[in-house]
Amino acid sequence: MGRRRDFDLLRVICSIAVVYLHVAAPALRQTANMGVWHVSNFLTAVCTAAVPLFFMISGALALGSDKTADVGDLLKRRLWRIAVPFVVWSAIAVGCLYLRDGKTVAYGALVAAMVRPVITPYWFLYAFLSITMLTPLLRRLVAALDERGWKYLLGLWLVFSVCSSTLRGFMSYSAGQWFGWYAPYSLSFLGGMLGYYLLGHWLANLKVTVKAWKFGLVALVSVLVIAIGTRWASIRIGEYSEQFKSYLALPVVVLAVSLFLLARVLWETKTSGKVLGKLAGASFGVYLSHPILMDIIRRAASGETLLQITTLPIQAVYFLVVVAASVLLSLIIQELPGLRYLLLGIRRKKG
């Protein structure tokens, strides 16, 4: 059986969406041009589901295979496919910090790398590496669960992680902490991306009879709730708020689920062509390379003045250039045997 088109399309789309999230960040933190703010707010509301979808796809694939229950296979092969790019890209980021900001900043980032990412987007690697280490145990867990057990497990995540986090956003800090990660009953081990990882496996095996347009409608309504809620929350606190764009916000969960199932209904039975397979294989590289390329491109274009990405034309050009550079770099790396393992975790050429 060939590569699944639904998963490959989602990978490609989500990698591009993550780039836009970071490109649009400056426009969302200014109020001088509200037209740009509203456009960026709506588009980032759509793109917010990208990272949850990455974890859902990974869970659907990893937890659906008996091979992942083998601890020996994890330690010999699968763990290093994440750990090696993690170390190499973190080292590259430290090197860039050294060239840009000097020895002190680079050294500080290197020392702190054990507990926090060298650059913010690399938090994904910490979470993904941790979940990968748990996968042999998770595979054995999900293989033993019946439908009732699944509903209970995902219900715990929904109530104590998603709903508690969503409620906390509507409360003051002192009240909100009782409904969030700080509460003693928060079951934080189910929090965040682990819930999405498990959810992806469950949804991948769920019998779906709903029409595609209904999932599309739910996705559209979710995006509108996220965008309008973000505007309301930003006015409420007097600055840009990500309350409705948190990965544990209920509207984001609904959006991610609806898009995942929409892709399943439309393309699950179809396989990817060669081009799509290559682009999907490059998605990890796009995620890893784009933060560094964003800084390089921005400085190359504006020098020490550091161009502000707060107008739609500049944002669009910047976005397209970063996407093109990230995709091209990742496609080139795929063709280079040594580098593709160090930078992408790929031993053999794909696509």
N, C-alpha and C positions, 0 to 999 in steps of 0.2 A: 504493500500500500504506500502511495506517495505522501508527500507532505499535505497536511490539511490546509485548505485555502482559508477557512475562517480564522484559524489561529495565525497564519502568516499575514493575512491582511490586517488583523488587529495589531500584530507586532509592528508592522510598518507604520500604520496610522498613529499608533501610540508613541512611537519614537519621535515622530514629527511633532506630535502634540506636546510632548515634554519640552522640546526646543521652544515652541511658542510660549509655553508657560514662563520660561525664563526670559525670553526676549520681551514679553509684554510687561514684566514686573515693574520697570521704571514708569511706564505710562499709568499704571494703577496707583502709583504713590505720588501723584501730582494732581492738582485740581485746577490748573490754569486752562487746560483744554478738556472740557468735559465730554466733548464729542468722541475724542480718542479714548477717554476713560470708559465710556459706555460700550464702545465696540470691543475694547480689550476685555472688559468685564464679561461680556456675553461669550466671546470666543474662549476665554480661559475657563468659563463655566463648563463649556463642552469638553475642554482638554483636561479638566480636573480628574476625569475617570481614567486617564492614561496609566498612571502608576498602579492603581488597584487592578486594572485589567492585566498588566504585566504579571502580577502575582497570581491572579486567577488562572491565566494561561499556564504558568509554570506549575501550579498545583494540579491542574487538569492533566498535564502530561506526566509529571513525576509520580503522582499518587495513583495513576492509572496503570502503572507497570510493576510487575512483581520483582523486577531487577532492583528497584530502588529500596527494597527491604533488606538488601545485602549490605551489611556494614563494611565488609571487605571491599566491595566495589566502590562504595562511597570514599573510603580512605585512599584507595589506589587511583581512582579516576575522577569521579564526579566532583568531589570537593575541590580539587585543584583547578577545575575548569572555571571556578569562581575565584578561588583564593589567589591564583597567579595573576590574572588581570587586575584584581583588587590591589595587590601590592605594587604591580608595575605602574598602573595609572596613578596611584597615590604618590609614587616616587616622581613620576613626570610632573604632577601638579606641584610637588614641593620644589622641583627644579625650576618651574615657571615662576613660583613665588620668589625664589632666590634671585632670578634674573630681573624680576619686576620690582620687588620691595626690599631686597637685601637679605643678608645672612640671618639677622635676628628674627625677622618674620618667618622665614623658611624653617629655621631651627625650631621655633615655637610650634609651628604647624606639625613638624615631624614628631616632636615629643608628645604632642597631644593626640596624634593619630591613633593611639591605642584606644582612646575613649570617644573620639569624635572625628568626623570626616575632615580631610585636609581642605576640601571645598564642599560646600553644602550639598550639592546634588549627589555626592557619593555616599550619603546616608543609605541610599538604596542598597549598596554593596554590603554594608554591615547587617542590614535586615535580611537580605537574601542569603548571605553566608550562614547566618544563624539558623534560618529555616532549613537550608540545605543540610546542615548537620543533624537536624531533627528528623529529616525525611524518612530514614529507615524505620524509626519508631512510629511516625505518622502513617506510613504505609500499612504497617501491621495493625494500627488502630482502625483505620478506615476500612480495611478488609474485613474486620470483625463486626462492623456496625451494621445494624439493620436500619430500615427507614425511620423507625421511631427513635433510635439512637442518634441518627443524623439530625433529626429535627431538634432533639434535646441539645446536642452539641452546638449547632448553629444558633439555636435560641439563646443559649448562654452568651454567645458572642454578641448577638443582636441586642440583648437587654443590657448586659453589663459593660459592653464596650461602646457599641454604636449609640444606643438610646441614651446611656448615661452621659456620653460625650456631647451628644446633641442638646440634651437638657442643660448641661453645664454652660453652654454658650449663651443661654438666655438669662442666666443668673449672674449676680455679683460674684466676685472671686470667692468670698468667704462662704457663700451658700453653694456656689457651683462646685466647689471641691468635693462636696458630699455626693455628687452625682458623676464624678469623673475619676480619673486615674488615681486620685489621692484617697479615695474612699477605701476602707479596709475590705469591702466586698466587691471590688472592681474586677477581680479575676484577670489581672493584667497579663497573665500568661496567654490569654486568649485575645489580647488586644491587637490592634493595628493590622499588620500585613499577614500575620498567621491566620487570622480569620478569613481574609480574602483567599489565601492559599487553599484552605480547606473548602471554602465556598466554591472555588473554581472546579475542584474535583466533583463535588456534588452536582453542580449545574451541568457539567459535561456529561453526566450519566442520567440526568433527569429527562423523562419522556416529555416532549414538548409538542403540544397540539395547537398552540395559539398562533394566529396569523402574524406575519412579520410586521405589518403596518401597526398592529397594536403595541408591539415592543417599541417601534419607532415613535409612536404617540407618547408612550410613557417616558421615553428618553427626552423628548422635546419638552414635556411638562416639567421634568426634573431639572432640565437646563434653565428653564424660565424661573423656577423656584430658587435655584442657586444664584442666578444673576440678580433677580429682584431682591432676594434676601441679603445678598452681599451689599447692594446699594443701601438697603434699610439699616443693616448693621454698621456700615461705614458712617452713615449720618449719625447713628446713635452714639458712637464713640468718638466721632470727630476726626477719624483717620481711616485708612483702608483696613478693612476687616476680612479675615479669611475664615470667619466662623462657619459660613455655609460652604466653604471650599475645603474644609478639613476632610482628610480621607476617612475619618470616622463619623462625618456628618451623615445623617440618614438620607438626605437627597442625593448625596454622592454615591452611597451604596446602591440606591435604587437605580441611578443612572448607569453605574458600572454593570449591574445585573442585567438591565434591559439591553444594553449594547452587546454584552456577551451572548445573550440568547438571540438577539437579532442576527448577529453574525452566524450563529449556529443554524438558524432556520434558513438563512439565505445561501450559505456556502459550505455547510458541514460535509455534505456528500461529494463535494468537488475537491480536486487536488490542485496544487499550485503548479504553475508553469516554471520554467527555468529562471526567468527574470524575477518573478515574485519570490521564488525560493532564495535567490541571491540577496534581494533586498531585505527579506526577513532575517537572513543570516547576518546582515549588517546592522540590524536594529540595536543589538547590544553595544556595538562599536559607536553608533550614533549617540546613544545615551552617555557613554563614557567620554567621548571626545568633545562633544559640543560645548561643555562649560569652558574648556581651555581654548577652543577655537573662537568662541564668542569674545573672549577677552583679547585674543590676538587680532581678530578682524576689527574690533572696535578701535583698538589703539593704532592699528595700521591706517585706518580711515581718518582718524581725527587727531592723532598725535597726543600731545600732552593736554590738549583742551578737553579730551574725552567727550565725544559727541553724546548728547542726551537723546535717548530713544523715546521721545514723547510726542511724535507726530506720526500719523498713519503711513505716509509715504516712506519715511525713514524706517519705521518699524517693519513695513512690508519688505523693503529691500534688504534690510539687515537679517530678517528671518529667512528669506530665500537664500541669501549668501551663506548663512550658517548651516542651513539644511543641506545645501549643495556640497559645501566643503566637508561636512560630517559624513554624508553618504559616500562621497567620492573617496575620502580617506579610508573609510571602513571597507569599501569594495576592494581597494588596492591592498589593504592589509590581508584580506581573505586569500589573496593570490600568493602571499609570501609565507612559505612553510614555517619558518622560525617565528616570525612576528605574529602570525595569526594565533599561535598558541599563547604567546606571552601577552598579547593585547586583547584577544577575544576568547581565549580558552578553547579554540578549535584545533583539533589535531589533524583532521583531514579536510580537504577543500569540500565545501558544500555547494548545493545549488545545481 
